Amino acid sequence: MGELKGQVAVVTGAGRGIGEAIAQRLASMGAAVVLAARSVEDLNRVRGSITAAGGEAEAAAADLQKESSIAALAEMVRQRYGRCDILVNNAGVGKIGRPLHEMAPEDWETVMSTNLRGPYLTIRAFAPLMIAARSGHIVNISSLAGHNPLKNGAAYAASKWGLNGLTYSVAEELREYGIRVSVVAPGSVNTKFGGGAAEHGERKIQPVDIAHVVAMLVTQSPQSFVSEVLVRPTRKA
Ligand SMILES: NC(=O)c1ccc[n+]([C@@H]2O[C@H](COP(=O)([O-])OP(=O)(O)OC[C@H]3O[C@@H](n4cnc5c(N)ncnc54)[C@H](OP(=O)(O)O)[C@@H]3O)[C@@H](O)[C@H]2O)c1
């Protein structure tokens, strides 16, 4: 598969879980993938497995909570590749487990700055490259918690409801430049998200299932785009 040959993809949260699977998939389709997350060890492991399989990947340590870190990431991509065809805003944190009135303000900030402000800042940093090219894909990884109430996860749900609104609105702002902006909303996926143990892990949605959806979105024929994909497990756990 070389459908993405010559294209550059930036994937946030690519050090493990869903982001790792998305990065592997895009690299297997021929894209040069820039892997962004804080843990350099994780990024180097993912880069190693992509290059061992014949793909192209680069590890780029970045903290999405920091504007300067995102600006540095975008500048590296601009200087090295001069383009960004695909941006996948996947990095996210949960801080799930307590009712909102018991949540510490620092945890609220962490959730919002990673899950909602992070995608705003990456779009701000990378959209100019896409606008110059008059093409591009932005895929934001939201959650079914962005459609439903989530008891003891109000901040997380609010960040994902917000991400959906951001996505639909930015899609309207960028469509005139040939840039397509989509959101993927998975149910519970078999990863270490929130540090939780994988109960009935094999019955859950797998990271490769989300990677498959992203691959589908970025290979959609140019005259149309898919705004949102909701992903559910076939069997209930
Ligand atoms: N797993 C689920 O059940 C599920 C369901 C629906 C939606 N989602 C969404 O899917 C996305 C990925 O989740 P996952 O399950 O793959 O989670 P995960 O296994 O915990 O991976 C999260 C990734 O995000 C990175 N990250 C977190 N904070 C970051 C920051 N400040 N700067 C840069 N990178 C950061 C982590 O790397 P570092 O810690 O090294 O930075 C890691 O690579 C999230 O947006 C999540 O909300 C997950």
The ligand as an SDF file (V2000), in Angstrom:
LIG
                    3D

 48 52  0  0  0  0  0  0  0  0999 V2000
   -8.9480    4.1840   25.4020 N   0  0  0  0  0  0  0  0  0  0  0  0
  -10.2300    4.5080   25.3280 C   0  0  0  0  0  0  0  0  0  0  0  0
  -11.1030    3.8020   25.8640 O   0  0  0  0  0  0  0  0  0  0  0  0
  -10.6540    5.7170   24.5490 C   0  0  0  0  0  0  0  0  0  0  0  0
  -12.0070    5.8290   24.1670 C   0  0  0  0  0  0  0  0  0  0  0  0
  -12.4170    6.9460   23.4450 C   0  0  0  0  0  0  0  0  0  0  0  0
  -11.5070    7.9420   23.1150 C   0  0  0  0  0  0  0  0  0  0  0  0
  -10.2020    7.8210   23.5200 N   0  0  0  0  0  0  0  0  0  0  0  0
   -9.2880    8.9050   23.1540 C   0  0  0  0  0  0  0  0  0  0  0  0
   -8.2660    8.4070   22.3240 O   0  0  0  0  0  0  0  0  0  0  0  0
   -7.0710    9.1490   22.5160 C   0  0  0  0  0  0  0  0  0  0  0  0
   -5.9010    8.2040   22.7720 C   0  0  0  0  0  0  0  0  0  0  0  0
   -6.2050    7.4350   23.9100 O   0  0  0  0  0  0  0  0  0  0  0  0
   -5.4000    6.0960   24.2920 P   0  0  0  0  0  0  0  0  0  0  0  0
   -6.4040    5.1630   24.8470 O   0  0  0  0  0  0  0  0  0  0  0  0
   -4.5200    5.6490   23.1990 O   0  0  0  0  0  0  0  0  0  0  0  0
   -4.5320    6.6830   25.5280 O   0  0  0  0  0  0  0  0  0  0  0  0
   -3.0830    6.3140   26.0980 P   0  0  0  0  0  0  0  0  0  0  0  0
   -2.7440    4.8970   25.8150 O   0  0  0  0  0  0  0  0  0  0  0  0
   -3.0720    6.8100   27.5020 O   0  0  0  0  0  0  0  0  0  0  0  0
   -2.1030    7.2400   25.1910 O   0  0  0  0  0  0  0  0  0  0  0  0
   -2.1900    8.6280   25.2550 C   0  0  0  0  0  0  0  0  0  0  0  0
   -1.0710    9.2410   24.4540 C   0  0  0  0  0  0  0  0  0  0  0  0
   -1.1890   10.6820   24.5690 O   0  0  0  0  0  0  0  0  0  0  0  0
    0.0610   11.2090   24.9700 C   0  0  0  0  0  0  0  0  0  0  0  0
   -0.0990   12.4330   25.7510 N   0  0  0  0  0  0  0  0  0  0  0  0
   -0.8290   12.6280   26.8750 C   0  0  0  0  0  0  0  0  0  0  0  0
   -0.6650   13.8790   27.3460 N   0  0  0  0  0  0  0  0  0  0  0  0
    0.1790   14.4910   26.4770 C   0  0  0  0  0  0  0  0  0  0  0  0
    0.7590   15.7890   26.4100 C   0  0  0  0  0  0  0  0  0  0  0  0
    0.5190   16.7310   27.3510 N   0  0  0  0  0  0  0  0  0  0  0  0
    1.5940   16.0710   25.3960 N   0  0  0  0  0  0  0  0  0  0  0  0
    1.8820   15.1520   24.4530 C   0  0  0  0  0  0  0  0  0  0  0  0
    1.3630   13.9070   24.4540 N   0  0  0  0  0  0  0  0  0  0  0  0
    0.5310   13.5840   25.4640 C   0  0  0  0  0  0  0  0  0  0  0  0
    0.7080   10.0840   25.7810 C   0  0  0  0  0  0  0  0  0  0  0  0
    2.1250   10.2020   25.7980 O   0  0  0  0  0  0  0  0  0  0  0  0
    2.9730   10.8670   26.9770 P   0  0  0  0  0  0  0  0  0  0  0  0
    2.2770   10.5850   28.2790 O   0  0  0  0  0  0  0  0  0  0  0  0
    4.3220   10.2490   26.8410 O   0  0  0  0  0  0  0  0  0  0  0  0
    2.9950   12.3360   26.6570 O   0  0  0  0  0  0  0  0  0  0  0  0
    0.3050    8.8770   24.9520 C   0  0  0  0  0  0  0  0  0  0  0  0
    1.1920    8.6960   23.8700 O   0  0  0  0  0  0  0  0  0  0  0  0
   -7.3520   10.1370   23.6630 C   0  0  0  0  0  0  0  0  0  0  0  0
   -7.6750   11.3960   23.1240 O   0  0  0  0  0  0  0  0  0  0  0  0
   -8.5700    9.5280   24.3370 C   0  0  0  0  0  0  0  0  0  0  0  0
   -9.3590   10.5190   24.9740 O   0  0  0  0  0  0  0  0  0  0  0  0
   -9.7630    6.7370   24.2160 C   0  0  0  0  0  0  0  0  0  0  0  0
  1  2  1  0
  2  3  2  0
  2  4  1  0
  4  5  1  0
  4 48  2  0
  5  6  2  0
  6  7  1  0
  7  8  2  0
  8  9  1  0
  8 48  1  0
  9 10  1  0
  9 46  1  0
 10 11  1  0
 11 12  1  0
 11 44  1  0
 12 13  1  0
 13 14  1  0
 14 15  2  0
 14 16  1  0
 14 17  1  0
 17 18  1  0
 18 19  2  0
 18 20  1  0
 18 21  1  0
 21 22  1  0
 22 23  1  0
 23 24  1  0
 23 42  1  0
 24 25  1  0
 25 26  1  0
 25 36  1  0
 26 27  1  0
 26 35  1  0
 27 28  2  0
 28 29  1  0
 29 30  1  0
 29 35  2  0
 30 31  1  0
 30 32  2  0
 32 33  1  0
 33 34  2  0
 34 35  1  0
 36 37  1  0
 36 42  1  0
 37 38  1  0
 38 39  2  0
 38 40  1  0
 38 41  1  0
 42 43  1  0
 44 45  1  0
 44 46  1  0
 46 47  1  0
M  CHG  2   8   1  16  -1
M  END
$$$$
